[in-house]
Amino acid sequence: MTNGIESYTLSEMKQRIEEVINQNTGPIEGLNVIYQFNITGDEEASFQLKVEGGQAKISEATEGANCTLILSLANFKNFLIGKLSGTAAFMTGKLKMKGDIGKAIKLEGLLREYNLKEHL
């Protein structure tokens, strides 16, 4: 049993997300997308989740992303585990988005399928 997402560093979360997705590649099969996350606030960071060929890889932001999500670390954690809806976050200014909104909606669906709350 984990202590919950609050105890994870951003680096640990990125590693765990990649592990969880690659343990069950069914939901990402056929998907070819680069999501960029720009974390704001005290722990600023920028990284990408690249999904291609049935594999997920998290790395530093180096390529053009299809969809960029800009949010605080606290909101990022809540978004990952389903406590913060992407639509609600966007409408209340907790999340800014650039790029393909369809890909952003797809990401939220993927997060639900992977049920990261159970893994973080």
Secondary structure, 3 states (H helix, E strand, C coil): CCCCHHHCCHHHHHHHHHHHHHHCCHHHCCCCEEEEEEEECCCCEEEEEEEECCEEEEEECCCCCCEEEEEEHHHHHHHHCCCCCHHHHHHCCCCEEEECHHHHHHHHHHHHHHCHHHCC
